[in-house]
Amino acid sequence: MPGQESGVPEDAMTQHADQSPPATFRIRTATASDLDAIMAIERASFGASAWEAETMRAEIGSEWGRYIVAEEIATDGFAGERTAAESAVAEGADAADSHRALGYAGLRSVGVEGDVQTIAVVEEARGRGIGRALLAELLIEAERRGVRELFLEVRADNPVARALYESVGFGEIGVRPRYYQPEDVDAVVMKKEMLR
Ligand SMILES: CC(C)(COP(=O)(O)OP(=O)(O)OC[C@H]1O[C@@H](n2cnc3c(N)ncnc32)[C@H](O)[C@@H]1OP(=O)(O)O)[C@@H](O)C(=O)NCCC(=O)NCCS
């Protein structure tokens, strides 16, 4: 079962205290109940190229995949004493806010080959390390599964994602010309050899 071999807790909490505002989030396995939140980020991030909800649902539930979400851990900053009624309201607000999905990512693997299927972070939370943390978790999962070669495709006009992938060891192995339509943008194919 994922999470049992490496000793890394499956729902590891990740905090980035050196950014402003501080992003405090945790990463956990996605379930079917995350579909709406994931699709909202998917559509906002990929527009016309977004997957259909049914495709995403199948991916989240697939035995070959692992999808993860980064969810916000809210703090309301309240320092004083509260009445019982105020506490109840605050807890309700915390409960709603603290589980907001900030991003998601998905891995698919069969045997020794795997693919980073997707990764996206809500626009207002980008640049705070969430994408890097999601990708790191997928790399750990790929290792757990015995993946030796990990592949992905990225739009040639996406320097942010390309820089992120290169920084964790992906290298360009080819180009699929005009792969993304109707925008007419090339896909860069990248590969990472998983070290054992
Ligand atoms: C790609 C994406 C997931 C990165 O998520 P993120 O949370 O913003 O990324 P991080 O804050 O973890 O930054 C990771 C790296 O990305 C790069 N990066 C992030 N923001 C950047 C920016 N504004 N300009 C250039 N590079 C940037 C840097 O290499 C950064 O590394 P660092 O740790 O040295 O800063 C996010 O930008 C996104 O959702 N984009 C839209 C969807 C998308 O394009 N997905 C990829 C499909 S292949």
The ligand as an SDF file (V2000), in Angstrom:
LIG
                    3D

 48 50  0  0  0  0  0  0  0  0999 V2000
    3.2480   25.0120  -13.0060 C   0  0  0  0  0  0  0  0  0  0  0  0
    2.6060   25.2300  -11.6270 C   0  0  0  0  0  0  0  0  0  0  0  0
    1.8780   23.9780  -11.1910 C   0  0  0  0  0  0  0  0  0  0  0  0
    3.7310   25.5400  -10.6200 C   0  0  0  0  0  0  0  0  0  0  0  0
    3.1370   25.6440   -9.3350 O   0  0  0  0  0  0  0  0  0  0  0  0
    3.6190   26.7400   -8.2650 P   0  0  0  0  0  0  0  0  0  0  0  0
    3.0150   26.3930   -6.9650 O   0  0  0  0  0  0  0  0  0  0  0  0
    3.3920   28.0890   -8.7960 O   0  0  0  0  0  0  0  0  0  0  0  0
    5.1900   26.4520   -8.2730 O   0  0  0  0  0  0  0  0  0  0  0  0
    6.2240   26.6670   -7.0900 P   0  0  0  0  0  0  0  0  0  0  0  0
    5.8930   27.8910   -6.3060 O   0  0  0  0  0  0  0  0  0  0  0  0
    6.3670   25.3830   -6.3450 O   0  0  0  0  0  0  0  0  0  0  0  0
    7.5610   26.9590   -7.9060 O   0  0  0  0  0  0  0  0  0  0  0  0
    8.2380   25.8780   -8.4860 C   0  0  0  0  0  0  0  0  0  0  0  0
    9.1830   26.3670   -9.5590 C   0  0  0  0  0  0  0  0  0  0  0  0
    8.4570   26.8420  -10.6700 O   0  0  0  0  0  0  0  0  0  0  0  0
    9.1740   27.9340  -11.2320 C   0  0  0  0  0  0  0  0  0  0  0  0
    8.3890   29.1510  -11.0860 N   0  0  0  0  0  0  0  0  0  0  0  0
    7.3660   29.3760  -10.2310 C   0  0  0  0  0  0  0  0  0  0  0  0
    6.8500   30.5920  -10.4310 N   0  0  0  0  0  0  0  0  0  0  0  0
    7.5800   31.1470  -11.4260 C   0  0  0  0  0  0  0  0  0  0  0  0
    7.5260   32.3770  -12.1140 C   0  0  0  0  0  0  0  0  0  0  0  0
    6.6300   33.3020  -11.8080 N   0  0  0  0  0  0  0  0  0  0  0  0
    8.4100   32.5860  -13.1260 N   0  0  0  0  0  0  0  0  0  0  0  0
    9.3190   31.6490  -13.4610 C   0  0  0  0  0  0  0  0  0  0  0  0
    9.4120   30.4520  -12.8410 N   0  0  0  0  0  0  0  0  0  0  0  0
    8.5690   30.2090  -11.8470 C   0  0  0  0  0  0  0  0  0  0  0  0
   10.4760   28.0520  -10.4870 C   0  0  0  0  0  0  0  0  0  0  0  0
   11.4080   27.2010  -11.1130 O   0  0  0  0  0  0  0  0  0  0  0  0
   10.0670   27.5000   -9.1510 C   0  0  0  0  0  0  0  0  0  0  0  0
   11.1580   27.0230   -8.4620 O   0  0  0  0  0  0  0  0  0  0  0  0
   11.7690   27.7630   -7.1620 P   0  0  0  0  0  0  0  0  0  0  0  0
   11.4810   26.8150   -6.0540 O   0  0  0  0  0  0  0  0  0  0  0  0
   13.1980   27.8720   -7.4950 O   0  0  0  0  0  0  0  0  0  0  0  0
   11.0820   29.0720   -6.9960 O   0  0  0  0  0  0  0  0  0  0  0  0
    1.6350   26.4500  -11.6510 C   0  0  0  0  0  0  0  0  0  0  0  0
    2.3080   27.5610  -12.1800 O   0  0  0  0  0  0  0  0  0  0  0  0
    0.3640   26.2100  -12.4370 C   0  0  0  0  0  0  0  0  0  0  0  0
   -0.6220   25.7040  -11.9120 O   0  0  0  0  0  0  0  0  0  0  0  0
    0.3570   26.6150  -13.7300 N   0  0  0  0  0  0  0  0  0  0  0  0
   -0.8330   26.4330  -14.5610 C   0  0  0  0  0  0  0  0  0  0  0  0
   -1.0690   24.9780  -14.8980 C   0  0  0  0  0  0  0  0  0  0  0  0
    0.1410   24.3990  -15.6160 C   0  0  0  0  0  0  0  0  0  0  0  0
    0.7280   25.0160  -16.4700 O   0  0  0  0  0  0  0  0  0  0  0  0
    0.4800   23.1640  -15.2500 N   0  0  0  0  0  0  0  0  0  0  0  0
    1.5930   22.4390  -15.8420 C   0  0  0  0  0  0  0  0  0  0  0  0
    1.0900   21.6180  -16.9810 C   0  0  0  0  0  0  0  0  0  0  0  0
    2.4250   20.7200  -17.7420 S   0  0  0  0  0  0  0  0  0  0  0  0
  1  2  1  0
  2  3  1  0
  2  4  1  0
  2 36  1  0
  4  5  1  0
  5  6  1  0
  6  7  2  0
  6  8  1  0
  6  9  1  0
  9 10  1  0
 10 11  2  0
 10 12  1  0
 10 13  1  0
 13 14  1  0
 14 15  1  0
 15 16  1  0
 15 30  1  0
 16 17  1  0
 17 18  1  0
 17 28  1  0
 18 19  1  0
 18 27  1  0
 19 20  2  0
 20 21  1  0
 21 22  1  0
 21 27  2  0
 22 23  1  0
 22 24  2  0
 24 25  1  0
 25 26  2  0
 26 27  1  0
 28 29  1  0
 28 30  1  0
 30 31  1  0
 31 32  1  0
 32 33  2  0
 32 34  1  0
 32 35  1  0
 36 37  1  0
 36 38  1  0
 38 39  2  0
 38 40  1  0
 40 41  1  0
 41 42  1  0
 42 43  1  0
 43 44  2  0
 43 45  1  0
 45 46  1  0
 46 47  1  0
 47 48  1  0
M  END
$$$$
